[in-house]
Amino acid sequence: MKTLTYIGQRQIAQGTIELAFHKPEDFVFAAGQNINLKVPALKYEDSKGPRRTFTIASSPEEQVIHIATRISESGYKRTLLEIETGAEFEYLGPQGNFIYDAALENAIYMAGGIGITPFRSMLGHALRIGTKGRITLLYGNARPETSAYHELFLEYEKRAPFLHYIPTMTELPAGDEWRGERRWLSADLAFERAPGAEDATFFLCGPPKMVEALTGQLREKGVAAERIRSESLWGY
């Protein structure tokens, strides 16, 4: 049985928390992979049981394992909010093929909501090992305060000449001071704002309907299927 020792949690955006775990010496993963975590014991009834799968938000070089998740009323999520430091979580993995590719000359990352977590891992890794080309991150959210890691990506953009960060906020009140994009994520937005989109490899992550819609839009624009890599995150 493999376990991770829980360190603690913090709020990283409105409605979103980040949990930290000690990283075992033999824990090896690729940026973008996920793990399945079992809470020690459910404190509240949950029909889906005590296990959930989460993307590892930290990069492979970090000495702490981070995951980030939206808060909800599920028994699992309510239990997470009350877990005590030192608790042992059983885990399966790491696993998954939605991973960082340093050999690409042009990559476009498109994330909706908590679908940002694999890109937090990939970009952290890219800052350490580099990339052959450029990366554009388009990140859709309701408002800045609900955007996990928004400030971190602004910092990354300052440090990394290969990174272009384009956040878009779709539920801002009238008269808001936001000066950036306000449109929904779409292939049109990517082709308008991301350099060389016609030849780029796209990485899509978010709710299944978003991933499906973006995939269809990109295919309509002539993006070959082999240049679209995706992972859907199911809410719970």
ABEGO torsion letter per residue (X at the ends): XBBBBBAEBBBABBGBBBBBBBBBAABBBBBGBBBBBBBABBABBBAAEABBBBBBABBAABABBBBBBBBBABAAAAAAAABBBGBBBBBBOBBEABBBBAABABBBBBBBEAAAAAAAAAAAAAAAAEBABBBBBBBBBABAAABBGAAAAAAAAAABAABBBBBBBAABBBGBABABBABBBBAAAAAAABBGAAABBBBBBEBAAAAAAAAAAAAAAGBBAAABBBBBBBBX
